[in-house]
Amino acid sequence: MTYVTIRYEDADAPIARIVLNQPERRNPIGPLTCGELIHALGRAGADERVRCVIVTGAGKVFSAGGDLGHMQGKDAGA
């Protein structure tokens, strides 16, 4: 699978590295990123060589949090 918002690296097996890869936006986590994270974690879990997963962020910030662009128009009250 080709990822858009993350990088999956497993060349250092038994360690897989998942990198949030939108440093220009401070690595926000939105629906696409969540889906890619779930897929990458499943990929690591299915690989018998992988014993450890490191999740990190590209750039200076791990993650600024939720992607506000996907929260517009949502009911914040209830």
PDB file of N, CA, C and O in Angstrom, chain B, residues numbered from 101:
ATOM      1  N   MET B 101       0.845  -1.186   0.000  1.00  0.00           N
ATOM      2  CA  MET B 101       0.000   0.000   0.000  1.00  0.00           C
ATOM      3  C   MET B 101       0.888   1.247   0.000  1.00  0.00           C
ATOM      4  O   MET B 101       1.927   1.286   0.659  1.00  0.00           O
ATOM      5  N   THR B 102       0.466   2.239  -0.736  1.00  0.00           N
ATOM      6  CA  THR B 102       1.157   3.522  -0.742  1.00  0.00           C
ATOM      7  C   THR B 102       0.446   4.449   0.235  1.00  0.00           C
ATOM      8  O   THR B 102      -0.760   4.672   0.129  1.00  0.00           O
ATOM      9  N   TYR B 103       1.198   4.981   1.180  1.00  0.00           N
ATOM     10  CA  TYR B 103       0.632   5.879   2.177  1.00  0.00           C
ATOM     11  C   TYR B 103       0.793   7.325   1.740  1.00  0.00           C
ATOM     12  O   TYR B 103       1.746   7.666   1.040  1.00  0.00           O
ATOM     13  N   VAL B 104      -0.149   8.182   2.159  1.00  0.00           N
ATOM     14  CA  VAL B 104      -0.146   9.603   1.807  1.00  0.00           C
ATOM     15  C   VAL B 104       0.351  10.446   2.978  1.00  0.00           C
ATOM     16  O   VAL B 104       1.111  11.394   2.777  1.00  0.00           O
ATOM     17  N   THR B 105      -0.070  10.111   4.201  1.00  0.00           N
ATOM     18  CA  THR B 105       0.225  10.965   5.355  1.00  0.00           C
ATOM     19  C   THR B 105       1.229  10.364   6.329  1.00  0.00           C
ATOM     20  O   THR B 105       1.625  11.018   7.294  1.00  0.00           O
ATOM     21  N   ILE B 106       1.644   9.128   6.088  1.00  0.00           N
ATOM     22  CA  ILE B 106       2.633   8.488   6.950  1.00  0.00           C
ATOM     23  C   ILE B 106       3.687   7.808   6.092  1.00  0.00           C
ATOM     24  O   ILE B 106       3.522   7.662   4.881  1.00  0.00           O
ATOM     25  N   ARG B 107       4.769   7.397   6.732  1.00  0.00           N
ATOM     26  CA  ARG B 107       5.770   6.515   6.119  1.00  0.00           C
ATOM     27  C   ARG B 107       5.857   5.273   7.000  1.00  0.00           C
ATOM     28  O   ARG B 107       5.809   5.364   8.227  1.00  0.00           O
ATOM     29  N   TYR B 108       5.983   4.131   6.372  1.00  0.00           N
ATOM     30  CA  TYR B 108       6.176   2.869   7.098  1.00  0.00           C
ATOM     31  C   TYR B 108       7.545   2.335   6.712  1.00  0.00           C
ATOM     32  O   TYR B 108       7.840   2.123   5.536  1.00  0.00           O
ATOM     33  N   GLU B 109       8.374   2.124   7.729  1.00  0.00           N
ATOM     34  CA  GLU B 109       9.735   1.637   7.480  1.00  0.00           C
ATOM     35  C   GLU B 109       9.950   0.383   8.314  1.00  0.00           C
ATOM     36  O   GLU B 109       9.731   0.396   9.526  1.00  0.00           O
ATOM     37  N   ASP B 110      10.375  -0.695   7.675  1.00  0.00           N
ATOM     38  CA  ASP B 110      10.639  -1.924   8.418  1.00  0.00           C
ATOM     39  C   ASP B 110      11.979  -2.548   8.050  1.00  0.00           C
ATOM     40  O   ASP B 110      12.205  -3.733   8.292  1.00  0.00           O
ATOM     41  N   ALA B 111      12.850  -1.763   7.475  1.00  0.00           N
ATOM     42  CA  ALA B 111      14.162  -2.276   7.068  1.00  0.00           C
ATOM     43  C   ALA B 111      15.010  -2.672   8.273  1.00  0.00           C
ATOM     44  O   ALA B 111      15.932  -3.478   8.143  1.00  0.00           O
ATOM     45  N   ASP B 112      14.709  -2.117   9.435  1.00  0.00           N
ATOM     46  CA  ASP B 112      15.474  -2.413  10.641  1.00  0.00           C
ATOM     47  C   ASP B 112      14.807  -3.506  11.479  1.00  0.00           C
ATOM     48  O   ASP B 112      14.905  -3.493  12.706  1.00  0.00           O
ATOM     49  N   ALA B 113      14.119  -4.465  10.812  1.00  0.00           N
ATOM     50  CA  ALA B 113      13.449  -5.530  11.553  1.00  0.00           C
ATOM     51  C   ALA B 113      14.420  -6.093  12.579  1.00  0.00           C
ATOM     52  O   ALA B 113      15.570  -6.367  12.235  1.00  0.00           O
ATOM     53  N   PRO B 114      14.014  -6.269  13.783  1.00  0.00           N
ATOM     54  CA  PRO B 114      12.649  -6.428  14.266  1.00  0.00           C
ATOM     55  C   PRO B 114      11.945  -5.139  14.688  1.00  0.00           C
ATOM     56  O   PRO B 114      10.994  -5.190  15.468  1.00  0.00           O
ATOM     57  N   ILE B 115      12.391  -3.990  14.191  1.00  0.00           N
ATOM     58  CA  ILE B 115      11.749  -2.727  14.546  1.00  0.00           C
ATOM     59  C   ILE B 115      11.072  -2.133  13.312  1.00  0.00           C
ATOM     60  O   ILE B 115      11.705  -1.955  12.271  1.00  0.00           O
ATOM     61  N   ALA B 116       9.779  -1.828  13.439  1.00  0.00           N
ATOM     62  CA  ALA B 116       9.060  -1.099  12.391  1.00  0.00           C
ATOM     63  C   ALA B 116       8.894   0.331  12.879  1.00  0.00           C
ATOM     64  O   ALA B 116       8.625   0.569  14.057  1.00  0.00           O
ATOM     65  N   ARG B 117       9.053   1.266  11.978  1.00  0.00           N
ATOM     66  CA  ARG B 117       8.913   2.681  12.329  1.00  0.00           C
ATOM     67  C   ARG B 117       7.774   3.259  11.491  1.00  0.00           C
ATOM     68  O   ARG B 117       7.765   3.141  10.265  1.00  0.00           O
ATOM     69  N   ILE B 118       6.815   3.887  12.176  1.00  0.00           N
ATOM     70  CA  ILE B 118       5.720   4.583  11.507  1.00  0.00           C
ATOM     71  C   ILE B 118       5.939   6.069  11.761  1.00  0.00           C
ATOM     72  O   ILE B 118       5.988   6.515  12.907  1.00  0.00           O
ATOM     73  N   VAL B 119       6.071   6.831  10.673  1.00  0.00           N
ATOM     74  CA  VAL B 119       6.377   8.254  10.783  1.00  0.00           C
ATOM     75  C   VAL B 119       5.188   9.069  10.277  1.00  0.00           C
ATOM     76  O   VAL B 119       4.793   8.937   9.119  1.00  0.00           O
ATOM     77  N   LEU B 120       4.614   9.913  11.142  1.00  0.00           N
ATOM     78  CA  LEU B 120       3.619  10.872  10.681  1.00  0.00           C
ATOM     79  C   LEU B 120       4.367  11.824   9.761  1.00  0.00           C
ATOM     80  O   LEU B 120       5.351  12.436  10.176  1.00  0.00           O
ATOM     81  N   ASN B 121       3.916  11.958   8.522  1.00  0.00           N
ATOM     82  CA  ASN B 121       4.754  12.600   7.509  1.00  0.00           C
ATOM     83  C   ASN B 121       4.086  13.800   6.836  1.00  0.00           C
ATOM     84  O   ASN B 121       3.976  13.856   5.611  1.00  0.00           O
ATOM     85  N   GLN B 122       3.646  14.750   7.649  1.00  0.00           N
ATOM     86  CA  GLN B 122       3.155  16.021   7.132  1.00  0.00           C
ATOM     87  C   GLN B 122       3.762  17.144   7.978  1.00  0.00           C
ATOM     88  O   GLN B 122       3.031  17.905   8.613  1.00  0.00           O
ATOM     89  N   PRO B 123       5.091  17.250   7.987  1.00  0.00           N
ATOM     90  CA  PRO B 123       5.739  18.213   8.875  1.00  0.00           C
ATOM     91  C   PRO B 123       5.349  19.664   8.592  1.00  0.00           C
ATOM     92  O   PRO B 123       5.347  20.490   9.505  1.00  0.00           O
ATOM     93  N   GLU B 124       5.021  19.981   7.348  1.00  0.00           N
ATOM     94  CA  GLU B 124       4.630  21.351   7.015  1.00  0.00           C
ATOM     95  C   GLU B 124       3.305  21.741   7.671  1.00  0.00           C
ATOM     96  O   GLU B 124       3.001  22.926   7.804  1.00  0.00           O
ATOM     97  N   ARG B 125       2.522  20.747   8.077  1.00  0.00           N
ATOM     98  CA  ARG B 125       1.235  20.982   8.748  1.00  0.00           C
ATOM     99  C   ARG B 125       1.282  20.571  10.217  1.00  0.00           C
ATOM    100  O   ARG B 125       0.258  20.573  10.900  1.00  0.00           O
ATOM    101  N   ARG B 126       2.463  20.223  10.696  1.00  0.00           N
ATOM    102  CA  ARG B 126       2.677  19.750  12.069  1.00  0.00           C
ATOM    103  C   ARG B 126       1.995  18.407  12.336  1.00  0.00           C
ATOM    104  O   ARG B 126       1.511  18.151  13.439  1.00  0.00           O
ATOM    105  N   ASN B 127       1.966  17.568  11.323  1.00  0.00           N
ATOM    106  CA  ASN B 127       1.509  16.176  11.430  1.00  0.00           C
ATOM    107  C   ASN B 127       0.137  16.024  12.087  1.00  0.00           C
ATOM    108  O   ASN B 127       0.012  15.323  13.092  1.00  0.00           O
ATOM    109  N   PRO B 128      -0.901  16.675  11.531  1.00  0.00           N
ATOM    110  CA  PRO B 128      -2.233  16.530  12.128  1.00  0.00           C
ATOM    111  C   PRO B 128      -2.774  15.120  11.926  1.00  0.00           C
ATOM    112  O   PRO B 128      -2.383  14.418  10.993  1.00  0.00           O
ATOM    113  N   ILE B 129      -3.664  14.724  12.801  1.00  0.00           N
ATOM    114  CA  ILE B 129      -4.267  13.393  12.694  1.00  0.00           C
ATOM    115  C   ILE B 129      -5.739  13.562  12.330  1.00  0.00           C
ATOM    116  O   ILE B 129      -6.549  14.025  13.134  1.00  0.00           O
ATOM    117  N   GLY B 130      -6.060  13.178  11.106  1.00  0.00           N
ATOM    118  CA  GLY B 130      -7.428  13.227  10.599  1.00  0.00           C
ATOM    119  C   GLY B 130      -7.855  11.836  10.175  1.00  0.00           C
ATOM    120  O   GLY B 130      -7.155  10.860  10.445  1.00  0.00           O
ATOM    121  N   PRO B 131      -8.988  11.740   9.519  1.00  0.00           N
ATOM    122  CA  PRO B 131      -9.509  10.429   9.106  1.00  0.00           C
ATOM    123  C   PRO B 131      -8.544   9.618   8.236  1.00  0.00           C
ATOM    124  O   PRO B 131      -8.394   8.415   8.445  1.00  0.00           O
ATOM    125  N   LEU B 132      -7.895  10.258   7.270  1.00  0.00           N
ATOM    126  CA  LEU B 132      -6.965   9.531   6.402  1.00  0.00           C
ATOM    127  C   LEU B 132      -5.781   9.007   7.195  1.00  0.00           C
ATOM    128  O   LEU B 132      -5.382   7.854   7.031  1.00  0.00           O
ATOM    129  N   THR B 133      -5.216   9.845   8.055  1.00  0.00           N
ATOM    130  CA  THR B 133      -4.079   9.428   8.870  1.00  0.00           C
ATOM    131  C   THR B 133      -4.471   8.277   9.789  1.00  0.00           C
ATOM    132  O   THR B 133      -3.710   7.321   9.947  1.00  0.00           O
ATOM    133  N   CYS B 134      -5.657   8.363  10.398  1.00  0.00           N
ATOM    134  CA  CYS B 134      -6.125   7.266  11.269  1.00  0.00           C
ATOM    135  C   CYS B 134      -6.211   5.953  10.503  1.00  0.00           C
ATOM    136  O   CYS B 134      -5.766   4.911  10.985  1.00  0.00           O
ATOM    137  N   GLY B 135      -6.783   6.012   9.314  1.00  0.00           N
ATOM    138  CA  GLY B 135      -6.879   4.804   8.494  1.00  0.00           C
ATOM    139  C   GLY B 135      -5.522   4.245   8.131  1.00  0.00           C
ATOM    140  O   GLY B 135      -5.310   3.033   8.163  1.00  0.00           O
ATOM    141  N   GLU B 136      -4.606   5.126   7.787  1.00  0.00           N
ATOM    142  CA  GLU B 136      -3.261   4.673   7.433  1.00  0.00           C
ATOM    143  C   GLU B 136      -2.538   4.097   8.645  1.00  0.00           C
ATOM    144  O   GLU B 136      -1.821   3.104   8.523  1.00  0.00           O
ATOM    145  N   LEU B 137      -2.719   4.711   9.813  1.00  0.00           N
ATOM    146  CA  LEU B 137      -2.105   4.173  11.034  1.00  0.00           C
ATOM    147  C   LEU B 137      -2.633   2.776  11.342  1.00  0.00           C
ATOM    148  O   LEU B 137      -1.860   1.875  11.668  1.00  0.00           O
ATOM    149  N   ILE B 138      -3.938   2.598  11.241  1.00  0.00           N
ATOM    150  CA  ILE B 138      -4.535   1.283  11.498  1.00  0.00           C
ATOM    151  C   ILE B 138      -3.972   0.249  10.525  1.00  0.00           C
ATOM    152  O   ILE B 138      -3.631  -0.864  10.927  1.00  0.00           O
ATOM    153  N   HIS B 139      -3.876   0.612   9.254  1.00  0.00           N
ATOM    154  CA  HIS B 139      -3.335  -0.320   8.263  1.00  0.00           C
ATOM    155  C   HIS B 139      -1.876  -0.657   8.569  1.00  0.00           C
ATOM    156  O   HIS B 139      -1.485  -1.824   8.540  1.00  0.00           O
ATOM    157  N   ALA B 140      -1.071   0.372   8.864  1.00  0.00           N
ATOM    158  CA  ALA B 140       0.357   0.151   9.128  1.00  0.00           C
ATOM    159  C   ALA B 140       0.570  -0.689  10.382  1.00  0.00           C
ATOM    160  O   ALA B 140       1.461  -1.538  10.409  1.00  0.00           O
ATOM    161  N   LEU B 141      -0.226  -0.467  11.413  1.00  0.00           N
ATOM    162  CA  LEU B 141      -0.110  -1.287  12.631  1.00  0.00           C
ATOM    163  C   LEU B 141      -0.502  -2.734  12.353  1.00  0.00           C
ATOM    164  O   LEU B 141       0.114  -3.661  12.879  1.00  0.00           O
ATOM    165  N   GLY B 142      -1.523  -2.926  11.528  1.00  0.00           N
ATOM    166  CA  GLY B 142      -1.892  -4.282  11.128  1.00  0.00           C
ATOM    167  C   GLY B 142      -0.800  -4.952  10.321  1.00  0.00           C
ATOM    168  O   GLY B 142      -0.536  -6.144  10.478  1.00  0.00           O
ATOM    169  N   ARG B 143      -0.172  -4.178   9.462  1.00  0.00           N
ATOM    170  CA  ARG B 143       0.949  -4.692   8.660  1.00  0.00           C
ATOM    171  C   ARG B 143       2.099  -5.128   9.562  1.00  0.00           C
ATOM    172  O   ARG B 143       2.690  -6.189   9.362  1.00  0.00           O
ATOM    173  N   ALA B 144       2.409  -4.295  10.559  1.00  0.00           N
ATOM    174  CA  ALA B 144       3.478  -4.647  11.492  1.00  0.00           C
ATOM    175  C   ALA B 144       3.103  -5.882  12.306  1.00  0.00           C
ATOM    176  O   ALA B 144       3.945  -6.747  12.548  1.00  0.00           O
ATOM    177  N   GLY B 145       1.843  -5.966  12.727  1.00  0.00           N
ATOM    178  CA  GLY B 145       1.390  -7.113  13.504  1.00  0.00           C
ATOM    179  C   GLY B 145       1.425  -8.418  12.731  1.00  0.00           C
ATOM    180  O   GLY B 145       1.615  -9.488  13.311  1.00  0.00           O
ATOM    181  N   ALA B 146       1.241  -8.328  11.425  1.00  0.00           N
ATOM    182  CA  ALA B 146       1.250  -9.529  10.584  1.00  0.00           C
ATOM    183  C   ALA B 146       2.656  -9.980  10.195  1.00  0.00           C
ATOM    184  O   ALA B 146       2.839 -11.095   9.705  1.00  0.00           O
ATOM    185  N   ASP B 147       3.641  -9.120  10.412  1.00  0.00           N
ATOM    186  CA  ASP B 147       5.025  -9.431  10.045  1.00  0.00           C
ATOM    187  C   ASP B 147       5.715 -10.114  11.227  1.00  0.00           C
ATOM    188  O   ASP B 147       5.947  -9.485  12.259  1.00  0.00           O
ATOM    189  N   GLU B 148       6.037 -11.377  11.078  1.00  0.00           N
ATOM    190  CA  GLU B 148       6.647 -12.146  12.172  1.00  0.00           C
ATOM    191  C   GLU B 148       8.009 -11.617  12.588  1.00  0.00           C
ATOM    192  O   GLU B 148       8.464 -11.891  13.698  1.00  0.00           O
ATOM    193  N   ARG B 149       8.664 -10.865  11.716  1.00  0.00           N
ATOM    194  CA  ARG B 149       9.976 -10.303  12.055  1.00  0.00           C
ATOM    195  C   ARG B 149       9.874  -9.131  13.023  1.00  0.00           C
ATOM    196  O   ARG B 149      10.800  -8.881  13.793  1.00  0.00           O
ATOM    197  N   VAL B 150       8.751  -8.410  12.990  1.00  0.00           N
ATOM    198  CA  VAL B 150       8.599  -7.182  13.773  1.00  0.00           C
ATOM    199  C   VAL B 150       8.262  -7.515  15.223  1.00  0.00           C
ATOM    200  O   VAL B 150       7.315  -8.249  15.505  1.00  0.00           O
ATOM    201  N   ARG B 151       9.050  -6.965  16.125  1.00  0.00           N
ATOM    202  CA  ARG B 151       8.849  -7.160  17.564  1.00  0.00           C
ATOM    203  C   ARG B 151       8.558  -5.849  18.273  1.00  0.00           C
ATOM    204  O   ARG B 151       8.123  -5.848  19.424  1.00  0.00           O
ATOM    205  N   CYS B 152       8.794  -4.727  17.593  1.00  0.00           N
ATOM    206  CA  CYS B 152       8.631  -3.414  18.206  1.00  0.00           C
ATOM    207  C   CYS B 152       8.177  -2.426  17.129  1.00  0.00           C
ATOM    208  O   CYS B 152       8.658  -2.468  15.997  1.00  0.00           O
ATOM    209  N   VAL B 153       7.249  -1.538  17.492  1.00  0.00           N
ATOM    210  CA  VAL B 153       6.808  -0.487  16.584  1.00  0.00           C
ATOM    211  C   VAL B 153       7.084   0.857  17.243  1.00  0.00           C
ATOM    212  O   VAL B 153       6.695   1.086  18.389  1.00  0.00           O
ATOM    213  N   ILE B 154       7.754   1.740  16.518  1.00  0.00           N
ATOM    214  CA  ILE B 154       8.018   3.098  16.983  1.00  0.00           C
ATOM    215  C   ILE B 154       7.167   4.030  16.138  1.00  0.00           C
ATOM    216  O   ILE B 154       7.229   3.992  14.910  1.00  0.00           O
ATOM    217  N   VAL B 155       6.369   4.870  16.798  1.00  0.00           N
ATOM    218  CA  VAL B 155       5.572   5.872  16.100  1.00  0.00           C
ATOM    219  C   VAL B 155       6.199   7.227  16.411  1.00  0.00           C
ATOM    220  O   VAL B 155       6.363   7.593  17.575  1.00  0.00           O
ATOM    221  N   THR B 156       6.542   7.958  15.373  1.00  0.00           N
ATOM    222  CA  THR B 156       7.211   9.247  15.533  1.00  0.00           C
ATOM    223  C   THR B 156       6.663  10.225  14.496  1.00  0.00           C
ATOM    224  O   THR B 156       5.874   9.848  13.629  1.00  0.00           O
ATOM    225  N   GLY B 157       7.086  11.471  14.593  1.00  0.00           N
ATOM    226  CA  GLY B 157       6.642  12.482  13.645  1.00  0.00           C
ATOM    227  C   GLY B 157       7.812  13.088  12.895  1.00  0.00           C
ATOM    228  O   GLY B 157       8.888  13.275  13.463  1.00  0.00           O
ATOM    229  N   ALA B 158       7.609  13.393  11.626  1.00  0.00           N
ATOM    230  CA  ALA B 158       8.632  14.073  10.835  1.00  0.00           C
ATOM    231  C   ALA B 158       8.677  15.540  11.254  1.00  0.00           C
ATOM    232  O   ALA B 158       7.652  16.123  11.607  1.00  0.00           O
ATOM    233  N   GLY B 159       9.846  16.121  11.212  1.00  0.00           N
ATOM    234  CA  GLY B 159       9.986  17.528  11.560  1.00  0.00           C
ATOM    235  C   GLY B 159      10.135  17.743  13.056  1.00  0.00           C
ATOM    236  O   GLY B 159      10.514  16.833  13.793  1.00  0.00           O
ATOM    237  N   LYS B 160       9.832  18.958  13.493  1.00  0.00           N
ATOM    238  CA  LYS B 160      10.049  19.342  14.887  1.00  0.00           C
ATOM    239  C   LYS B 160       8.912  18.939  15.821  1.00  0.00           C
ATOM    240  O   LYS B 160       9.097  18.917  17.038  1.00  0.00           O
ATOM    241  N   VAL B 161       7.741  18.620  15.276  1.00  0.00           N
ATOM    242  CA  VAL B 161       6.554  18.344  16.090  1.00  0.00           C
ATOM    243  C   VAL B 161       6.087  16.917  15.846  1.00  0.00           C
ATOM    244  O   VAL B 161       5.964  16.487  14.699  1.00  0.00           O
ATOM    245  N   PHE B 162       5.822  16.173  16.938  1.00  0.00           N
ATOM    246  CA  PHE B 162       5.267  14.827  16.770  1.00  0.00           C
ATOM    247  C   PHE B 162       3.918  14.942  16.081  1.00  0.00           C
ATOM    248  O   PHE B 162       3.731  14.398  14.993  1.00  0.00           O
ATOM    249  N   SER B 163       2.975  15.643  16.700  1.00  0.00           N
ATOM    250  CA  SER B 163       1.669  15.893  16.111  1.00  0.00           C
ATOM    251  C   SER B 163       1.009  17.046  16.845  1.00  0.00           C
ATOM    252  O   SER B 163       1.050  17.120  18.073  1.00  0.00           O
ATOM    253  N   ALA B 164       0.403  17.942  16.085  1.00  0.00           N
ATOM    254  CA  ALA B 164      -0.328  19.063  16.677  1.00  0.00           C
ATOM    255  C   ALA B 164      -1.686  18.608  17.208  1.00  0.00           C
ATOM    256  O   ALA B 164      -2.364  19.371  17.896  1.00  0.00           O
ATOM    257  N   GLY B 165      -2.089  17.379  16.900  1.00  0.00           N
ATOM    258  CA  GLY B 165      -3.378  16.864  17.356  1.00  0.00           C
ATOM    259  C   GLY B 165      -4.311  16.635  16.187  1.00  0.00           C
ATOM    260  O   GLY B 165      -3.879  16.326  15.077  1.00  0.00           O
ATOM    261  N   GLY B 166      -5.605  16.794  16.457  1.00  0.00           N
ATOM    262  CA  GLY B 166      -6.616  16.559  15.438  1.00  0.00           C
ATOM    263  C   GLY B 166      -6.526  17.545  14.294  1.00  0.00           C
ATOM    264  O   GLY B 166      -6.133  18.696  14.482  1.00  0.00           O
ATOM    265  N   ASP B 167      -6.888  17.092  13.112  1.00  0.00           N
ATOM    266  CA  ASP B 167      -6.880  17.926  11.918  1.00  0.00           C
ATOM    267  C   ASP B 167      -8.128  18.800  11.928  1.00  0.00           C
ATOM    268  O   ASP B 167      -9.221  18.326  11.621  1.00  0.00           O
ATOM    269  N   LEU B 168      -7.970  20.065  12.277  1.00  0.00           N
ATOM    270  CA  LEU B 168      -9.101  20.982  12.419  1.00  0.00           C
ATOM    271  C   LEU B 168      -9.867  21.163  11.120  1.00  0.00           C
ATOM    272  O   LEU B 168     -11.058  21.473  11.142  1.00  0.00           O
ATOM    273  N   GLY B 169      -9.209  20.977  10.002  1.00  0.00           N
ATOM    274  CA  GLY B 169      -9.877  21.093   8.712  1.00  0.00           C
ATOM    275  C   GLY B 169     -10.991  20.074   8.539  1.00  0.00           C
ATOM    276  O   GLY B 169     -11.916  20.304   7.760  1.00  0.00           O
ATOM    277  N   HIS B 170     -10.924  18.970   9.237  1.00  0.00           N
ATOM    278  CA  HIS B 170     -11.951  17.936   9.162  1.00  0.00           C
ATOM    279  C   HIS B 170     -12.993  18.091  10.256  1.00  0.00           C
ATOM    280  O   HIS B 170     -13.952  17.322  10.311  1.00  0.00           O
ATOM    281  N   MET B 171     -12.817  19.070  11.119  1.00  0.00           N
ATOM    282  CA  MET B 171     -13.760  19.265  12.226  1.00  0.00           C
ATOM    283  C   MET B 171     -14.709  20.421  11.975  1.00  0.00           C
ATOM    284  O   MET B 171     -15.615  20.645  12.779  1.00  0.00           O
ATOM    285  N   GLN B 172     -14.540  21.149  10.910  1.00  0.00           N
ATOM    286  CA  GLN B 172     -15.413  22.281  10.606  1.00  0.00           C
ATOM    287  C   GLN B 172     -16.830  21.799  10.338  1.00  0.00           C
ATOM    288  O   GLN B 172     -17.054  20.804   9.648  1.00  0.00           O
ATOM    289  N   GLY B 173     -17.772  22.531  10.902  1.00  0.00           N
ATOM    290  CA  GLY B 173     -19.170  22.208  10.675  1.00  0.00           C
ATOM    291  C   GLY B 173     -19.695  21.093  11.538  1.00  0.00           C
ATOM    292  O   GLY B 173     -20.861  20.717  11.419  1.00  0.00           O
ATOM    293  N   LYS B 174     -18.859  20.551  12.409  1.00  0.00           N
ATOM    294  CA  LYS B 174     -19.316  19.490  13.301  1.00  0.00           C
ATOM    295  C   LYS B 174     -19.969  20.097  14.523  1.00  0.00           C
ATOM    296  O   LYS B 174     -19.612  21.205  14.924  1.00  0.00           O
ATOM    297  N   ASP B 175     -20.906  19.405  15.117  1.00  0.00           N
ATOM    298  CA  ASP B 175     -21.577  19.872  16.325  1.00  0.00           C
ATOM    299  C   ASP B 175     -20.649  19.679  17.510  1.00  0.00           C
ATOM    300  O   ASP B 175     -20.453  18.553  17.968  1.00  0.00           O
ATOM    301  N   ALA B 176     -20.078  20.764  18.010  1.00  0.00           N
ATOM    302  CA  ALA B 176     -19.128  20.691  19.114  1.00  0.00           C
ATOM    303  C   ALA B 176     -19.805  20.596  20.464  1.00  0.00           C
ATOM    304  O   ALA B 176     -19.162  20.254  21.456  1.00  0.00           O
ATOM    305  N   GLY B 177     -21.107  20.896  20.520  1.00  0.00           N
ATOM    306  CA  GLY B 177     -21.797  20.927  21.803  1.00  0.00           C
ATOM    307  C   GLY B 177     -22.167  19.567  22.338  1.00  0.00           C
ATOM    308  O   GLY B 177     -21.771  19.223  23.452  1.00  0.00           O
ATOM    309  N   ALA B 178     -22.892  18.802  21.608  1.00  0.00           N
ATOM    310  CA  ALA B 178     -23.401  17.534  22.159  1.00  0.00           C
ATOM    311  C   ALA B 178     -22.973  16.432  21.329  1.00  0.00           C
ATOM    312  O   ALA B 178     -23.294  15.279  21.618  1.00  0.00           O
TER     313      ALA B 178
END
